[in-house]
Amino acid sequence: MKNNNMKSLDKFVDEQFGQKGTSKRDKFEKGFETFKLGVMIQQARLNKGMTQEQLAEKCGTNKGYISKIENNLKEVRISTLQKIVELGLGGHLELSIRV
């Protein structure tokens, strides 16, 4: 049976936050990118079997700061993000710019 009430995620986002380029949509997408970054850090930390405290110690910050980044309560500077990824997680940070 086909459910006619089903929508694609793209259509749902368009309806809830407007078309790309609108102020409301831009705000949503910026927030989503910040949220996504926190989730990526958390997943990498968990994959390494580390606690927030262990990660914080390795990169020279505190557990509360790591928690705030992972839970999208704090924006992170690129220099700090680099320390978290490289010193804390033993990874490599790659950035890209799309225009």
Backbone hydrogen bonds, N-H to C=O, Kabsch-Sander energy under -0.5 kcal/mol:
donor,donor_aa,acceptor,acceptor_aa,energy
4,N,2,K,-0.8
6,M,3,N,-1.3
12,F,8,S,-2.4
13,V,9,L,-2.7
14,D,10,D,-2.4
15,E,11,K,-2.4
16,Q,12,F,-2.5
17,F,13,V,-3.0
18,G,14,D,-1.6
22,T,19,Q,-1.8
26,D,22,T,-2.7
27,K,23,S,-2.3
28,F,24,K,-2.0
29,E,25,R,-2.8
30,K,26,D,-2.3
31,G,27,K,-2.1
32,F,28,F,-2.4
33,E,29,E,-2.1
34,T,30,K,-1.9
35,F,31,G,-2.4
36,K,32,F,-2.8
37,L,33,E,-2.0
38,G,34,T,-1.9
39,V,35,F,-2.1
40,M,36,K,-2.4
41,I,37,L,-2.3
42,Q,38,G,-2.4
43,Q,39,V,-2.8
44,A,40,M,-2.3
45,R,41,I,-2.5
46,L,42,Q,-2.7
47,N,43,Q,-2.6
48,K,44,A,-1.4
49,G,46,L,-1.3
50,M,45,R,-2.3
55,L,51,T,-2.2
56,A,52,Q,-2.7
57,E,53,E,-2.3
58,K,54,Q,-2.0
59,C,55,L,-1.7
60,G,56,A,-0.8
60,G,57,E,-0.6
61,T,56,A,-2.6
65,Y,62,N,-0.5
66,I,62,N,-1.8
67,S,63,K,-2.6
68,K,64,G,-2.3
69,I,65,Y,-2.1
70,E,66,I,-2.7
71,N,67,S,-2.0
72,N,69,I,-1.5
73,L,68,K,-3.4
74,K,68,K,-1.2
81,L,77,R,-2.8
82,Q,78,I,-2.5
83,K,79,S,-1.6
84,I,80,T,-2.6
85,V,81,L,-2.7
86,E,82,Q,-2.9
87,L,83,K,-1.4
88,G,83,K,-2.1
89,L,84,I,-1.6
90,G,86,E,-0.5
91,G,85,V,-3.1
